[in-house]
Amino acid sequence: MLDLKEVLPENNPIKYVHRIDNVLFSHAGVAKNFVDLYVPKTKHDDVDTVLDYINNFGKMEMWYDGSPIWLRPQYTDVKMYKSHQFLQVVGHTPMETITKKNNVISCDVFSTDRDGKPIGTEEFLLLDTITWDYSMVNYGNC
């Protein structure tokens, strides 16, 4: 946690999408069609501007099924925003294991069934945001 604190900017406000290097971190992922729908086309190439737009949206934009809080790229062939430039790390959809599909790493492996039984491996993702190399660590070994 101390390493994470050092990486994120000081006084870091809550955001829908965080960027570290060429990795986007969000609850569910940033889809190209969401950006197309809500961000002016003239701004699409400036990633930081796109993220500023998204991070200032309200409930009307974010209630959309394809928003960064509702998207489920694990089960569709949705085109992700700047998929050749950015890796995206998402949660939202319970997974049995940390999984990489195209440019999306899904890491919600801490969800449980209704009876409290774990759905996933309960591992943490360790990701190098420069090389995109990653591994999993069992939380008991942290």
C-alpha positions as CSV (number, residue, x, y, z in Angstrom):
1,M,0.0,0.0,0.0
2,L,2.9,2.4,0.7
3,D,4.2,1.8,-2.8
4,L,0.8,2.5,-4.3
5,K,0.6,5.7,-2.2
6,E,3.9,6.9,-3.7
7,V,2.8,6.2,-7.3
8,L,-0.6,8.1,-7.1
9,P,-0.5,11.9,-7.1
10,E,-0.8,13.7,-3.7
11,N,-4.3,14.7,-2.7
12,N,-5.6,12.3,-5.3
13,P,-9.3,12.8,-5.8
14,I,-11.7,9.9,-6.3
15,K,-12.0,9.2,-10.1
16,Y,-13.8,6.8,-12.3
17,V,-10.6,6.1,-14.2
18,H,-7.0,6.5,-13.1
19,R,-4.0,6.4,-15.4
20,I,-0.5,5.2,-14.5
21,D,1.9,5.2,-17.5
22,N,-0.1,3.5,-20.3
23,V,-2.4,1.6,-18.0
24,L,-5.9,2.7,-17.3
25,F,-7.5,1.5,-14.0
26,S,-11.3,1.6,-13.6
27,H,-14.1,-0.4,-12.1
28,A,-15.3,-1.9,-15.4
29,G,-13.3,-0.5,-18.3
30,V,-13.4,2.3,-20.8
31,A,-15.0,1.3,-24.1
32,K,-14.4,3.2,-27.4
33,N,-18.1,3.5,-28.0
34,F,-18.6,5.2,-24.6
35,V,-15.9,7.8,-25.5
36,D,-17.5,8.2,-28.9
37,L,-20.9,8.8,-27.3
38,Y,-19.9,11.3,-24.6
39,V,-16.6,13.0,-25.5
40,P,-16.3,15.4,-28.4
41,K,-14.5,13.7,-31.3
42,T,-11.9,16.5,-31.4
43,K,-10.7,15.4,-28.0
44,H,-10.4,11.6,-28.6
45,D,-6.7,11.6,-29.2
46,D,-5.8,13.4,-26.0
47,V,-6.1,10.6,-23.4
48,D,-5.8,12.9,-20.4
49,T,-8.5,15.1,-21.7
50,V,-10.8,12.1,-22.4
51,L,-10.2,10.9,-18.8
52,D,-10.9,14.4,-17.4
53,Y,-14.2,14.4,-19.3
54,I,-15.1,10.9,-17.9
55,N,-14.0,11.7,-14.4
56,N,-16.3,14.7,-14.3
57,F,-19.4,12.9,-15.6
58,G,-22.4,12.6,-13.4
59,K,-24.9,9.8,-12.9
60,M,-26.7,10.3,-16.2
61,E,-23.6,9.5,-18.3
62,M,-22.4,6.8,-15.9
63,W,-25.7,5.0,-15.7
64,Y,-25.2,3.8,-19.3
65,D,-24.5,0.1,-19.6
66,G,-21.3,0.7,-21.5
67,S,-19.9,3.1,-18.9
68,P,-16.7,2.6,-16.9
69,I,-18.8,1.4,-13.9
70,W,-21.1,-1.0,-15.8
71,L,-19.1,-2.4,-18.8
72,R,-18.4,-6.1,-18.9
73,P,-15.6,-6.6,-21.5
74,Q,-15.1,-10.1,-20.4
75,Y,-18.3,-11.4,-22.1
76,T,-18.4,-9.2,-25.2
77,D,-16.1,-8.3,-28.1
78,V,-16.5,-4.6,-27.2
79,K,-13.7,-2.4,-28.6
80,M,-11.8,-0.8,-25.8
81,Y,-10.6,2.8,-25.9
82,K,-7.1,3.1,-27.5
83,S,-6.8,-0.7,-27.2
84,H,-3.4,-0.7,-29.0
85,Q,-1.9,1.9,-26.7
86,F,-3.4,1.2,-23.3
87,L,-3.8,-1.8,-21.1
88,Q,-6.9,-1.6,-18.9
89,V,-7.2,-3.2,-15.4
90,V,-10.8,-3.7,-14.3
91,G,-12.9,-5.3,-11.6
92,H,-16.7,-5.4,-11.5
93,T,-17.2,-8.8,-13.0
94,P,-16.4,-11.7,-10.7
95,M,-13.8,-14.0,-12.1
96,E,-12.4,-17.4,-11.0
97,T,-8.8,-16.3,-11.9
98,I,-7.1,-13.1,-12.9
99,T,-7.6,-13.1,-16.7
100,K,-6.1,-11.2,-19.6
101,K,-8.3,-10.8,-22.7
102,N,-6.8,-8.6,-25.4
103,N,-5.8,-5.4,-23.6
104,V,-8.0,-6.0,-20.5
105,I,-6.9,-7.6,-17.3
106,S,-9.9,-8.6,-15.1
107,C,-9.1,-9.0,-11.5
108,D,-12.3,-9.3,-9.4
109,V,-11.2,-12.5,-7.8
110,F,-12.4,-11.6,-4.3
111,S,-16.2,-11.8,-4.9
112,T,-18.2,-14.5,-3.1
113,D,-21.3,-16.5,-3.7
114,R,-24.4,-15.8,-1.6
115,D,-23.2,-18.3,1.0
116,G,-19.9,-16.5,1.4
117,K,-17.9,-19.0,-0.5
118,P,-15.1,-17.4,-2.6
119,I,-15.7,-17.3,-6.4
120,G,-12.1,-16.6,-7.2
121,T,-8.6,-17.3,-6.2
122,E,-8.3,-14.3,-3.9
123,E,-5.0,-13.2,-5.4
124,F,-3.6,-9.7,-5.9
125,L,-2.5,-8.5,-9.3
126,L,1.1,-7.3,-9.5
127,L,1.6,-5.3,-12.6
128,D,4.5,-3.4,-14.1
129,T,2.9,-0.4,-15.7
130,I,5.8,0.1,-18.1
131,T,6.3,-3.4,-19.5
132,W,2.8,-4.7,-18.8
133,D,4.3,-7.9,-17.2
134,Y,2.1,-9.2,-14.5
135,S,1.8,-11.9,-11.9
136,M,-0.5,-12.9,-9.2
137,V,0.3,-13.1,-5.5
138,N,-1.8,-15.0,-2.9
139,Y,-3.0,-12.5,-0.3
140,G,-1.8,-14.8,2.4
141,N,1.7,-14.3,1.2
142,C,1.6,-10.5,1.3
